[in-house]
Amino acid sequence: MGTVSFVKTVETKKGASLLDTAQKEKIKIKAPCNGKGKCGKCLVKVISGKVNPPTKNELKAISDKKLKDGYRLACEITEMDDLVVEWPKKDK
């Protein structure tokens, strides 16, 4: 069985986080802490594009290896340009 990638391009609003933008576009992302950077549930992988440096919350919530591999919290990405992200598969 193969895989399918769906791509949707949307404009971002200045000052909005990636989580805010996704939720506005009706993309469901778990964020029990309501985007405060505490729970780590909105983890995404940045494939390409420019984003702000990792925040203090991300440095606490994400391992160094995952940060180096491009993982970030959607609620903490607030500056982005031509961004492509991937939501990691969830374990069942």
C-alpha positions as CSV (number, residue, x, y, z in Angstrom):
1,M,0.0,0.0,0.0
2,G,1.3,3.5,-0.9
3,T,1.0,6.9,0.6
4,V,-0.7,10.1,-0.5
5,S,0.5,13.7,0.3
6,F,-2.2,16.4,0.3
7,V,-0.9,19.9,-0.1
8,K,-2.8,23.1,0.8
9,T,-1.3,26.5,0.4
10,V,-2.6,29.3,2.6
11,E,-1.6,32.9,3.4
12,T,-0.5,33.6,6.9
13,K,-1.5,36.6,9.0
14,K,1.3,38.6,10.6
15,G,1.8,37.6,14.2
16,A,-0.2,34.4,13.9
17,S,1.4,31.1,14.8
18,L,1.4,28.1,12.6
19,L,-1.1,26.6,15.0
20,D,-3.4,29.6,14.6
21,T,-3.1,29.4,10.8
22,A,-3.9,25.7,10.7
23,Q,-6.9,26.0,13.0
24,K,-8.3,28.9,10.9
25,E,-8.0,26.6,7.9
26,K,-9.9,23.9,9.8
27,I,-6.8,21.7,10.0
28,K,-7.2,19.7,13.2
29,I,-4.2,19.7,15.5
30,K,-4.2,18.6,19.1
31,A,-3.2,21.4,21.4
32,P,-4.5,20.7,24.9
33,C,-2.6,23.6,26.3
34,N,-4.4,26.0,23.9
35,G,-1.2,27.0,22.1
36,K,0.9,28.0,25.2
37,G,3.8,25.7,24.2
38,K,3.5,23.5,27.3
39,C,2.1,20.1,26.1
40,G,4.2,19.4,23.0
41,K,1.2,17.8,21.2
42,C,1.3,20.2,18.2
43,L,4.7,18.8,17.1
44,V,5.5,19.3,13.3
45,K,8.5,18.7,11.2
46,V,9.7,21.7,9.1
47,I,10.6,20.3,5.7
48,S,11.6,23.6,4.1
49,G,11.2,27.3,4.6
50,K,12.3,29.9,7.1
51,V,11.0,30.1,10.7
52,N,11.9,31.9,13.9
53,P,14.5,30.2,16.1
54,P,13.3,27.7,18.7
55,T,11.7,29.3,21.8
56,K,12.4,28.5,25.4
57,N,9.3,26.4,25.5
58,E,10.5,24.3,22.5
59,L,14.0,23.9,24.0
60,K,12.3,22.4,27.1
61,A,9.7,20.2,25.2
62,I,11.8,18.9,22.2
63,S,15.0,16.9,22.4
64,D,18.1,18.3,20.8
65,K,18.1,15.5,18.2
66,K,14.5,16.3,17.2
67,L,15.2,20.0,17.0
68,K,18.2,19.3,14.7
69,D,15.9,17.0,12.6
70,G,13.5,20.0,12.1
71,Y,10.8,19.3,14.6
72,R,9.1,22.3,16.1
73,L,5.9,23.1,18.0
74,A,3.2,24.6,15.7
75,C,2.1,27.0,18.4
76,E,5.7,28.4,18.8
77,I,6.3,29.1,15.1
78,T,5.3,32.7,14.6
79,E,7.6,33.9,11.8
80,M,7.4,31.9,8.6
81,D,8.2,32.3,5.0
82,D,7.4,29.8,2.2
83,L,7.0,27.0,4.8
84,V,6.4,23.3,4.2
85,V,5.6,21.2,7.2
86,E,4.7,17.7,7.9
87,W,2.6,16.4,10.8
88,P,4.3,13.2,12.2
89,K,2.3,10.0,12.1
90,K,0.7,9.2,15.5
91,D,1.3,5.9,17.1
92,K,-1.9,3.8,17.3
